Amino acid sequence: MPLSPQDDDDWPTLPASALRPRPETLDQADGDAGTAPSTRAEAAAAASGGSPAAPVRPEAPVSPTPGTPAAAPSAPGAPGAPAQPTAPAQPTTPSQPTAPASQPIVSSVPTLLPAPTAPPAPTSVPTTAPVPTRPAPAAPTALPVQPLQPGQPAPVQPAQPVRSGQPAAPVASAPVAPATGAPAAPAAPPSMPSGAQGAPGPAGTAPTVDPLTSSRRLQREQGLERRSFLQQDPREEPARHGGRGVLNRLGFSLAPNAQERAVREDEHAVSRHWPGPRTVAVVNGKGGAGKTPATVLLSAVFAQYGGAGVLAWDNNQTRGTLGWRTETGAHDRTLLELLPQTQRLLGAQGQSADLAHFVHHQPQEKYDVLRSKPIRLAHENRLSPDDVDAIHAVAAKFYRLIIIDSGNDESDPMWLRMIELADQIVVATTTRDDHAEAGALLLEALEDRDERSARLARESVVVVSQADPKASSADVAEVVAGYQPLARDVVQIPFDREMVDGHLRLRALAAPTQRAWLSAAAAVARGF
């Protein structure tokens, strides 16, 4: 469209040399149409046949766009007939810039191309440089969406210019461009495994993590330990006794029943070793209540299942019979011969083999016996509390379990010192009323003595032996029920002829009696 004088103010001033017409142009114009008007206003007046309009200020010289060649002069035509408009130049598509891989993709500003030129002036107008018009910007080509790298800001999508009267181009599915002038927000880093937090890396890069190390560290902090390949639940041994044991010997693999499982639990209890020696005192204020059989058979059970290191000690000042109920070794020495050697045995030169001169080893049951000398009178066998401490110190140095057979005098210094050294007490009794009553009175006396003695009474084990074959099961049950409120555990021992007199051997007892003594020893072991 034609430009107004106001539009001319927007263009830069051309040098004076650009306004001088070339000679050949002026000659041709003079020969054809005479003197040409100097301004576009005069040219318009001449074309209409009227007088020229009021003079206006000369046009501002226009400098051509850099890099754009000057347009050729318009061909002369008939006066008053405007020239045909030139077809607008086709906009060129700017080439897509190649963005570095590690830098955000930023689109360059589209190149402005010249718009269609305005219709030329009449032929009478002197030939001058054509006035350039504002080129219409071409629509930039949609950019391909590039995947974001960890720590890389989102690319900025250039604004799409819209021509007048033309619908807006559809928006490509690209990230939303931030507002002009505002810095682009950094993209979120890629998700990491839960619990794997690594140290942050350099700026613009994702944090470096070690998923294996971080996850194991987090699991250890939470108390979750890796299951070891070596820690496996032990397999249960198939049944060995009863009908299931017979079938297993024929090739089957049957699990044990509840009774056999209970036996195995008791065997495991008495097989344990404890840190430091343990001392058990077998007590009852009435003679013949079964203290010596209980001392012998408990020692045999612990030695058979738990190994050597068990000593049965006769701490009786009135003709103790422990030596009579056990086998005699190659000598007849007693604790009276051991007492003068206690200092040497407790010294650096003392050895466990030296005890063989004073104790009597039981070859079948694998325990040792320290006898008293029953042929001597009671006042000759009496020991002081210091003597008891010295013998106990030697026994605790070389044995893991000490079971002491006691006398009947609860006021004797030997008996009282034994209670002070004991870790646990076993009350032996029979179904006889006097035996049962004597044991109950002893427990009550210990409860009233001091706190340590009261604890021994509460944690005691009572062994009820059926010494009389004529005793009924009701008699045994009555004694057992009477001791339950007084002791931690009560075990019933059935009648067995092998326990009446002579040497006591665990293997010589009947199977039910052996099982009962195993239960009694297990009850003692659970108290340690």
KAURJO-V733969 format. One record per residue. RES is the residue in one letter. SS is DSSP state (H for helix, E for strand, - for the rest). PHI is phi in whole degrees, 0 to 359 (NA if undefined). Layout:
BEGIN
res = <RES RES>
ss = <SS SS>
phi = <PHI PHI>
END
This chain:
BEGIN
res = <M P L S P Q D D D D W P T L P A S A L R P R P E T L D Q A D G D A G T A P S T R A E A A A A A S G G S P A A P V R P E A P V S P T P G T P A A A P S A P G A P G A P A Q P T A P A Q P T T P S Q P T A P A S Q P I V S S V P T L L P A P T A P P A P T S V P T T A P V P T R P A P A A P T A L P V Q P L Q P G Q P A P V Q P A Q P V R S G Q P A A P V A S A P V A P A T G A P A A P A A P P S M P S G A Q G A P G P A G T A P T V D P L T S S R R L Q R E Q G L E R R S F L Q Q D P R E E P A R H G G R G V L N R L G F S L A P N A Q E R A V R E D E H A V S R H W P G P R T V A V V N G K G G A G K T P A T V L L S A V F A Q Y G G A G V L A W D N N Q T R G T L G W R T E T G A H D R T L L E L L P Q T Q R L L G A Q G Q S A D L A H F V H H Q P Q E K Y D V L R S K P I R L A H E N R L S P D D V D A I H A V A A K F Y R L I I I D S G N D E S D P M W L R M I E L A D Q I V V A T T T R D D H A E A G A L L L E A L E D R D E R S A R L A R E S V V V V S Q A D P K A S S A D V A E V V A G Y Q P L A R D V V Q I P F D R E M V D G H L R L R A L A A P T Q R A W L S A A A A V A R G F>
ss = <- - - - H H H H - - - - - - - H H H H - - - H H H H H H H H H H H - - - - - - H H H H H H H H H - - - - - - - - - - - - - - - - - - - - - - - - - - - - - - - - - - - - - - - - - - - - - - - - - - - - - - - - - E - - - - - - - - - - - - - - - - - - - - - - - - - - - - - - - - - - - - - - - - - - - - - - E - - E - - - - - - - - - - - - - - - - - - - - - - - - - - - - - E - - - - - - - - - - - - E - - - - - - - - E - - H H H H H H H H H H H - - - - - - - - - - - - - - - - - - - - H H H H H H H H - - - - - - - - H H H H H H H H H H H H H H - - - - - - E E E E E E - - - - - - - H H H H H H H H H H H H H H H H - - - E E E E E E - - - - - - - - - - - - - - - - - - - H H H H H - - H H H H H - - - - - H H H H H H - - E E E - - - - E E E E - - - - - - - H H H H - - - H H H H H H H H H H H H H H - - E E E E E E - - - - - - H H H H H H H H H - - E E E E E E E - - H H H H H H H H H H H H H H H H H - H H H H H H H H - - E E E E E - - - - - - - H H H H H H H H H H H H - - - - E E E E E - - - H H H - - - - - - H H H - - H H H H H H H H H H H H H H H - - ->
phi = <NA 293 269 269 301 294 293 292 291 278 256 292 278 274 293 298 294 287 268 283 289 289 300 295 288 293 296 295 292 292 286 264 232 80 284 276 298 275 230 291 293 294 297 292 292 295 293 270 81 259 283 296 285 301 296 242 292 299 294 284 299 249 271 292 293 301 83 250 292 292 286 291 296 288 290 294 225 289 298 83 262 288 286 289 293 281 298 295 291 284 291 267 274 295 293 285 291 272 270 299 295 263 248 295 280 239 282 285 290 299 288 279 255 294 275 302 287 289 301 291 289 300 296 282 285 297 289 229 294 296 278 288 250 289 287 277 292 278 291 292 290 300 277 290 283 265 294 281 267 302 84 268 291 290 293 265 274 296 291 268 290 245 285 293 80 246 294 294 290 296 279 286 282 237 300 292 282 288 296 298 90 268 293 291 289 293 290 293 293 298 296 247 299 298 90 264 250 256 285 292 270 298 296 86 239 288 296 275 230 246 303 292 292 295 293 292 296 294 294 293 295 275 82 263 257 291 289 283 288 268 272 234 295 295 284 286 289 300 297 245 235 74 296 292 296 296 295 293 290 270 119 277 222 258 287 288 276 295 294 291 297 297 297 294 295 293 297 294 295 280 275 290 248 246 287 93 287 235 236 239 251 262 228 181 283 245 290 79 277 103 291 294 301 294 296 293 285 295 297 294 294 296 287 292 265 257 93 291 100 244 236 258 244 267 255 245 271 236 56 294 252 298 293 283 266 231 284 263 278 280 215 238 287 229 295 293 280 285 303 292 260 295 294 293 290 280 281 291 273 287 231 295 292 292 292 298 284 234 252 243 277 261 293 277 270 69 232 247 234 253 274 261 245 290 284 269 289 297 289 279 265 289 243 272 302 293 295 297 296 293 294 294 295 294 296 291 285 247 229 269 222 239 245 253 272 250 271 258 267 284 262 289 301 298 292 295 291 299 297 290 267 281 267 199 238 238 266 263 208 244 282 291 295 294 294 294 292 297 293 294 296 297 297 293 294 294 296 270 282 201 293 294 295 296 295 300 292 292 265 283 241 253 249 258 261 271 286 264 293 275 291 275 295 293 295 295 298 293 293 299 295 291 268 301 289 263 232 285 210 231 240 259 248 288 289 213 294 291 263 289 206 82 293 262 231 297 290 280 284 292 302 297 290 298 295 293 289 296 295 295 295 295 297 293 297 288 273 277>
END
